[in-house]
Amino acid sequence: MVKALKDIQVKCGFIGPRNRLYARMQEMLAVSGIPLQDEMTFDAFSAQTPKAAATFDFLFVDIDGLGGIVKIFNTLARLRTEFPFVPVILVSGDFETNDFDTTRRLLGDVSLRSPVLHASLQTALFESIENNRKWCDSVVHYRENIAA
């Protein structure tokens, strides 16, 4: 992976079951010296304080392992609004292609088609940071100007 991530401490979370995807993501991240935290549920992540959640630099969500997008749509949208500052990378075999833009920004910052390639993972890490900045700006704008 790019040298920039090797030089800093990066904390990656994973929402979903400990399965083949988890093992593959852990393996690809380890090549760059980035540990993948133990898998967790939405409830476990949401139970954290905002300060504890902010320690995550990236959060991978295994859509297929959690039963599909229809099943987790509302939970994922709630997570995004409660913790907008955590870059979310969605992973699913149902995606036609990787999306590194803000197409699905209500649910995540980037989307990766499974099986995930190492080059796609690298791109996702960097694009999710920029996309998350845009997401945070839109959440702040909404809270200050629309919901207020």
C-alpha positions as a Markdown table, in Angstrom:
| # | Residue | x | y | z |
|---|---|---|---|---|
| 1 | Met | 0.0 | 0.0 | 0.0 |
| 2 | Val | 1.1 | 3.6 | -0.4 |
| 3 | Lys | 3.9 | 4.7 | 2.0 |
| 4 | Ala | 1.7 | 7.4 | 3.5 |
| 5 | Leu | -0.4 | 4.8 | 5.4 |
| 6 | Lys | 2.6 | 2.8 | 6.5 |
| 7 | Asp | 4.0 | 5.8 | 8.3 |
| 8 | Ile | 1.0 | 6.4 | 10.6 |
| 9 | Gln | -1.1 | 4.4 | 13.0 |
| 10 | Val | -4.3 | 3.4 | 11.2 |
| 11 | Lys | -7.3 | 1.8 | 12.9 |
| 12 | Cys | -9.7 | -0.2 | 10.7 |
| 13 | Gly | -13.0 | -1.6 | 11.9 |
| 14 | Phe | -15.1 | -4.3 | 10.4 |
| 15 | Ile | -18.9 | -4.6 | 10.8 |
| 16 | Gly | -20.0 | -8.1 | 9.7 |
| 17 | Pro | -19.1 | -11.7 | 10.5 |
| 18 | Arg | -15.7 | -13.2 | 10.6 |
| 19 | Asn | -15.7 | -14.8 | 7.2 |
| 20 | Arg | -13.7 | -15.1 | 4.0 |
| 21 | Leu | -14.0 | -11.4 | 3.3 |
| 22 | Tyr | -12.8 | -10.5 | 6.8 |
| 23 | Ala | -9.8 | -12.8 | 6.4 |
| 24 | Arg | -9.0 | -11.4 | 2.9 |
| 25 | Met | -9.3 | -7.7 | 4.1 |
| 26 | Gln | -7.1 | -8.5 | 7.1 |
| 27 | Glu | -4.5 | -10.1 | 4.9 |
| 28 | Met | -4.4 | -7.3 | 2.4 |
| 29 | Leu | -4.2 | -4.6 | 5.1 |
| 30 | Ala | -1.5 | -6.6 | 6.9 |
| 31 | Val | 0.8 | -6.3 | 3.8 |
| 32 | Ser | 0.9 | -2.6 | 4.6 |
| 33 | Gly | 1.3 | -3.0 | 8.3 |
| 34 | Ile | -2.4 | -2.0 | 9.0 |
| 35 | Pro | -4.2 | -4.1 | 11.5 |
| 36 | Leu | -7.9 | -4.9 | 11.1 |
| 37 | Gln | -9.8 | -4.9 | 14.4 |
| 38 | Asp | -12.0 | -7.8 | 15.4 |
| 39 | Glu | -15.3 | -8.0 | 13.7 |
| 40 | Met | -18.2 | -6.3 | 15.4 |
| 41 | Thr | -21.9 | -5.7 | 15.0 |
| 42 | Phe | -23.7 | -2.4 | 14.3 |
| 43 | Asp | -24.9 | -2.4 | 17.9 |
| 44 | Ala | -21.4 | -2.8 | 19.3 |
| 45 | Phe | -20.0 | 0.0 | 17.1 |
| 46 | Ser | -23.0 | 2.3 | 17.9 |
| 47 | Ala | -22.6 | 1.6 | 21.7 |
| 48 | Gln | -19.3 | 3.5 | 21.7 |
| 49 | Thr | -19.0 | 7.1 | 22.7 |
| 50 | Pro | -18.4 | 9.5 | 19.8 |
| 51 | Lys | -14.8 | 9.9 | 21.1 |
| 52 | Ala | -14.2 | 6.1 | 20.9 |
| 53 | Ala | -15.8 | 5.9 | 17.5 |
| 54 | Ala | -13.6 | 8.7 | 16.2 |
| 55 | Thr | -10.5 | 6.5 | 16.9 |
| 56 | Phe | -11.5 | 4.5 | 13.8 |
| 57 | Asp | -9.8 | 5.8 | 10.6 |
| 58 | Phe | -11.9 | 3.4 | 8.4 |
| 59 | Leu | -14.9 | 1.2 | 8.9 |
| 60 | Phe | -15.6 | -1.7 | 6.5 |
| 61 | Val | -19.1 | -3.0 | 6.2 |
| 62 | Asp | -19.7 | -6.4 | 4.8 |
| 63 | Ile | -23.2 | -5.9 | 3.3 |
| 64 | Asp | -23.5 | -9.5 | 2.0 |
| 65 | Gly | -22.4 | -11.0 | 5.4 |
| 66 | Leu | -25.1 | -8.9 | 7.1 |
| 67 | Gly | -28.0 | -10.1 | 4.9 |
| 68 | Gly | -27.9 | -7.6 | 2.1 |
| 69 | Ile | -28.5 | -3.9 | 1.7 |
| 70 | Val | -32.3 | -4.1 | 2.1 |
| 71 | Lys | -31.9 | -5.7 | 5.5 |
| 72 | Ile | -29.3 | -3.2 | 6.8 |
| 73 | Phe | -30.3 | 0.0 | 4.9 |
| 74 | Asn | -31.9 | 1.9 | 7.9 |
| 75 | Thr | -29.2 | 0.7 | 10.4 |
| 76 | Leu | -26.4 | 1.8 | 8.0 |
| 77 | Ala | -28.1 | 5.2 | 7.4 |
| 78 | Arg | -28.4 | 5.7 | 11.2 |
| 79 | Leu | -24.8 | 4.8 | 11.7 |
| 80 | Arg | -23.8 | 7.4 | 9.1 |
| 81 | Thr | -25.7 | 10.2 | 10.7 |
| 82 | Glu | -24.7 | 9.3 | 14.3 |
| 83 | Phe | -21.0 | 8.9 | 13.4 |
| 84 | Pro | -20.5 | 11.0 | 10.2 |
| 85 | Phe | -16.8 | 11.5 | 10.8 |
| 86 | Val | -15.9 | 7.8 | 10.3 |
| 87 | Pro | -15.1 | 6.9 | 6.7 |
| 88 | Val | -17.3 | 3.9 | 5.7 |
| 89 | Ile | -16.3 | 1.5 | 3.0 |
| 90 | Leu | -19.1 | -0.7 | 1.8 |
| 91 | Val | -18.2 | -4.2 | 0.4 |
| 92 | Ser | -20.6 | -6.4 | -1.6 |
| 93 | Gly | -20.6 | -8.9 | -4.4 |
| 94 | Asp | -23.8 | -7.4 | -5.6 |
| 95 | Phe | -22.2 | -4.1 | -6.7 |
| 96 | Glu | -21.6 | -4.1 | -10.5 |
| 97 | Thr | -18.3 | -2.2 | -10.0 |
| 98 | Asn | -16.3 | -0.3 | -7.5 |
| 99 | Asp | -17.6 | 3.2 | -6.8 |
| 100 | Phe | -15.1 | 5.7 | -5.5 |
| 101 | Asp | -17.4 | 8.7 | -5.9 |
| 102 | Thr | -20.2 | 9.9 | -3.6 |
| 103 | Thr | -23.0 | 7.9 | -5.3 |
| 104 | Arg | -24.0 | 6.1 | -2.1 |
| 105 | Arg | -23.0 | 8.7 | 0.4 |
| 106 | Leu | -26.0 | 8.3 | 2.6 |
| 107 | Leu | -24.7 | 4.8 | 3.3 |
| 108 | Gly | -21.0 | 4.9 | 2.7 |
| 109 | Asp | -18.1 | 6.9 | 1.4 |
| 110 | Val | -17.0 | 4.3 | -1.2 |
| 111 | Ser | -18.2 | 1.0 | -2.4 |
| 112 | Leu | -16.0 | -2.0 | -3.3 |
| 113 | Arg | -17.2 | -5.0 | -5.3 |
| 114 | Ser | -16.3 | -8.3 | -3.8 |
| 115 | Pro | -13.9 | -10.0 | -4.3 |
| 116 | Val | -11.8 | -7.0 | -3.5 |
| 117 | Leu | -8.5 | -6.4 | -5.3 |
| 118 | His | -5.5 | -4.9 | -3.5 |
| 119 | Ala | -5.3 | -2.0 | -5.9 |
| 120 | Ser | -9.0 | -1.2 | -5.3 |
| 121 | Leu | -8.5 | -1.4 | -1.6 |
| 122 | Gln | -5.7 | 1.2 | -1.8 |
| 123 | Thr | -7.8 | 3.5 | -3.9 |
| 124 | Ala | -10.8 | 3.1 | -1.5 |
| 125 | Leu | -8.8 | 4.0 | 1.6 |
| 126 | Phe | -7.7 | 7.3 | 0.0 |
| 127 | Glu | -10.9 | 8.2 | -1.7 |
| 128 | Ser | -13.0 | 7.4 | 1.4 |
| 129 | Ile | -11.1 | 10.1 | 3.3 |
| 130 | Glu | -12.0 | 12.8 | 0.7 |
| 131 | Asn | -15.5 | 11.6 | 0.3 |
| 132 | Asn | -16.0 | 11.6 | 4.0 |
| 133 | Arg | -15.0 | 15.2 | 4.2 |
| 134 | Lys | -17.7 | 16.1 | 1.7 |
| 135 | Trp | -20.2 | 13.9 | 3.7 |
| 136 | Cys | -19.3 | 15.7 | 7.0 |
| 137 | Asp | -19.7 | 19.1 | 5.3 |
| 138 | Ser | -23.2 | 18.1 | 4.1 |
| 139 | Val | -24.2 | 16.8 | 7.5 |
| 140 | Val | -23.0 | 20.1 | 9.2 |
| 141 | His | -24.8 | 22.1 | 6.6 |
| 142 | Tyr | -28.0 | 20.2 | 7.1 |
| 143 | Arg | -27.8 | 20.4 | 10.9 |
| 144 | Glu | -27.1 | 24.2 | 10.9 |
| 145 | Asn | -29.3 | 25.4 | 8.1 |
| 146 | Ile | -32.1 | 22.9 | 7.6 |
| 147 | Ala | -32.8 | 21.0 | 10.8 |
| 148 | Ala | -32.2 | 24.0 | 13.0 |
